[in-house]
Amino acid sequence: MKTDNHPVFRGKLVKRVLHWSGVGLRHSRPARPWENGYIERLFGTFKHSLCDYLIADAAQLRGALPAFQFWYNVTRPHQHLGGQTPQQAWLGIDPWTTAPRASHKFSAWGGRLRGMVLRH
């Protein structure tokens, strides 16, 4: 994972959590925010979702991260993608012209992550 040089990303706790998760850490070069624009959006959304959500140990973290990844990529519409989820944009699915075959509600992290899963 590539982050900027903010002190929060150089802290022991962040390094420990990433190590538990098996995620490598690299930092962008100083004064070059364009090197990691996508990750900035991810971190902002992740930090907002973590508000008041306690992760007790590495096992809970390993369970929580896939739920966040699924919500972030499959259920969360993105305004800069015209209301598509990242998965729909990646697969070239226009949710406004292609009716889903099935749908169901998604909820995780005690209701902090919610949305609709549309199967096209």
Disulfide bonds with the S-S distance in Angstrom:
none
